[in-house]
């Protein structure tokens, strides 16, 4: 099992005084942000130290966030007012792509093998592929033919360059010509509507669901329960039940500590909560400016 984020924290920040103070009284266990000695504010400071650089990289990769002059991340205007599940979903799409392309991880290898339905996969064959976000701006620049931010079937796919034809080609489900890919979910409710029904209808092929519910139950576990209910109620066949269960993945299935995922989401959610009011103020200001333009009373001529 690997950690979700691998970083040398000493290269990123100066150790906060409150950590040094508590190290002397509590010991090395204090380095865990969940240690009961930390206040919630201190916990969030630690998580920011740990995840900020990766969060910035993940956010900017999606095209749904911007970097301000003072180094802060803001939600792009077209994405403002989205639910936390959508915002977190963008971040986890980017995280999936980032970690899948790290050479020293089996994360991408395991997802590729699972989503292409392969029983065997050589490292040499897998190394020919790059994991891409279907809706990411970088995909538009590098592989414009596979850029589609409105594509519903999957968020992440795998491309390789066909040297003979001089063009990229997608990885396919084994023994077929059907492109393989994965839908990413960062939800904590409504799995039947958001995951299971799209799988049944064929809208999705495979889904990785990242998060736990507030109760502590993982979204994956909720999916399995919902699938069993459908089967017992006679709404799906035994074959459909097996296929559905095989089509849903979760972080530890691919070697990521769920605890690390939880901490990253905790940080994302806090960041979103801090930005939500400011984003709402921006929307209100835009609305007021638009009204003023219509009334001919604004100095602002372009919004």
N, C-alpha and C positions, 0 to 999 in steps of 0.2 A: 504494500500500500504506500502510495506516495502522497506528500502534502500538496495541496492545491497551489500554493504559492511558494516558490523557492527563491529567497532573496537574502542578501547579507544586510541585515538591518543596520549594522554599525556604519555601513557606507551611506546610509540614507539620512540618519538623523542623530542629533545629540540626545543622549538618554535623559529623559525628563527627571527632574529632581525627586518627584514623588515615587518614581520607580526605585531610584537609588536608596531613598529612605526606607522603603519597605523591603528591599533586598536584605538589608542588615538585620531586620527583625523577623522576617518570614522565611527567607531562603529563596532558592532558585525557583520554587513553585510559583512565585509571584510573576514570573515571565509569562504565565498563562493569563490571558485577559479575562478569563472567567473566574479567576481567583476571588473568593469572597471579600478579600481585603480591599478590592478596588471599588470605588464608587462607579456609577454608570457613566459619569463624565470622564473619569479616568480610563474606563474600559474603552470608550469611544476614541480617546486620544491614542491609545495603544493600537487599536484597529486601524486608525488613520495612518499611523506610522508604518504599519505592516502592509497595508493594502493600497495606499494612495497612488503610488506610481503605476501599479498594475491597473488600478481603476481608471486612471487617466488614459492609459493606453487602450484599455478595453472600450471605454466610452467613445473616444475619438474615432476608433476603427469603424464604429457602426454608422457614422454619419448623422446620428440623431442628437449629438451633443457638440458644444463648442467650448473652446478654451479662452478664458478672458485674459486681459493683459496682466492681471495680478496672479495668474496661474490657477484660477479656480475653474471648475467644470460647471457649465450651465446647460440646461436642456434647450435644444434648438426650438425656435418658434413653432415650427410645424409639428413638434412632438409635445409641446406644452399641454398640460391638462390631461395627459394620459394616466391611466391607473398604474399603481406601483408594479403590478404583474407585467404590464407591457414594458415599463422602463427597465425592470430587472431582467425581463426576457431578452431585451437588446444586449444588456451587459453579459448575460450568460451565453448568448450566441457568440459574442466576441471572445469570451473566455474559452469556450469550446474550441474555436478555431485556433486561438493562441496556443493552448496546451497541446492540441492535436498535432501542431506543426513543430513542437519541440522534439528534437532528435533523441533526447535521452529518456523519453517517456514512452510507455506502452499505451498510454491513453488513446491516442489517435489510432494506433494499430488495432486495439481492441474494438473501438467504435467502427472502424472500417470493416473488420472481419464480421462483426455482428450485423451491420446494416447491409452488407453484400451477401449475407447468408452463406459465408464460406466456412467449411469445417477445417480447412487448412489454408494457411497464408504465409508465404515466405516473406522475410524481411526485405529481400531484394525486390520483390514485386511491389510491396507496399511503398517502398522508398521512392518509387517513380511518381507517386501522387502527392498533390498538395491539397490540404483542406481549405475550403473557401466559404465565406459567408455570401449567400446568394444575393443579399441586398446591400452589401458593403460597397462603398465608393471605390475601394482598391480593386474589387472584382470588376467593376465597370471599366477601370483603366487597363487592367491586365487581361481580363477575359470578357470583353463586352458582350459576346454572344451568350454568356451564361449569367449575366446580371439581370435580375428581375426582382426588385424590392416588393412586388405585389404577389409573388409566387406563393401559393398556399401549401404545396405538397411538402416542401422541406425548406429549412433555413440554412442548412449546412450540407455541402456536397464535396466530392473529391474529383479533382481534375488531373490529367496527365497530358503531356504533349505527344501527339502522334508525329514522330519525326518524318515519316514518309509523306504524310499529307500536309505537314506544317501547320497543324491546328490542334487546339486542346480537345480532349475527349473526356467524358465523365466515366467514373467507375460505374459498373453495372452490377445488378444482382446476378450472382453466379449462374452461368448457363442460360442467360437471357440477354436481351439488349435494353433492358429497362434500367434507366439511371437510378443509382442508389443515393440516398440522402437521409438526413435526420431532421426532425422538427424539434425545437428546443422549447421547453416550458418552464416557467418560474411562477407556478401558481400554488395557492394554498386552499383552493376550493373548486367546486364545479368540475371535477375530473370527468364525469360522465359526458357532459356537453363539450368540454374543451379538449379531451384526449380520446375517450373511448368511441364516441359516436363518429368523429372524423376518421378513426381507424377502421371502423366497421364499413363506412361508406366508401373507403378507398381514397379519401382526401389526403390522409397521411399514410406513410408506409411504416415509419419507425419514429418513436418519440422518446427523448430523454427528459424526464421530469426531475428537477433538481432539489425541490424544497420540501421541508416538513410543514405540516399544519401547526398552528399555535398549540394544539394539544400534544405535539411531539410525534404524532403519527406521520409517517412519510407519505407524500403524494403517491408514490408507487404502490405502497400498501393499500391506500384507498382505492386505487385503480383495480388492484387484484380483487378486492372485496366487491367492487361494483360489477366486475366481470363475472364473478361467481353468482351474484344476484341475477344477472341476466340469464345465465345458464340454467340456474335452478327454476327460474320463471319461464323457461322454455322459449326465450326470445332469441337465443343463439344456440348453435349446435356445439357439440364437443370439439369438432374441428375448429370452429370459429373461436371458441374459448382458448384453445391451445395457441392458435395463431396470434390472438390479441395479447396473451400473456408474454409471448416471445417477442412482441413488437414494442414493448415498453422497457426502457432502461432507466437506471438511476446511477448516481455518481460512483458509489462503491463497487458497482458492477464493472466499472472501467478503471478502478484503482485510485479513486479520489476519496480522501477522508470526508465523510459527511459533516463532521465537526468543522472542518475548514470551510466547507460550502456554507454552513450555517453562519459562521462568523462573517464571511464575506457579504452574505445577504443582510445580516444585521447592520453592517456598515453602510451598504447601499440604501437600505430602508431609512436609516437615520439621515443620510445625505439627502434623500428624496424629501423627507419630512421638513428638513431645513430649507429646501428650495421651493417647496410647494406654495407657500404664502407669497414669496417673491414672484414666482411664475404667475400666480393668479393676479397679482398687482400689475404685471406686464400686460396680461390679457385685457384687464380693465382699462389700462392706459391706451392700448391699441384701439379698443372699442370707442373710448372717448375721443381719440384723435380722429378716428374715421367719421364720427358724428360731427365733429367740428369742421372737418373738410366738407362734409355734405352741407353744413350750414354756412360755409364760407367764412368761418371765424378762426381758422387755425393758421399759424405761421408755418406749420409742417405741410409740405405739398406732396410728399411721397412717403408711404408707409411700407 
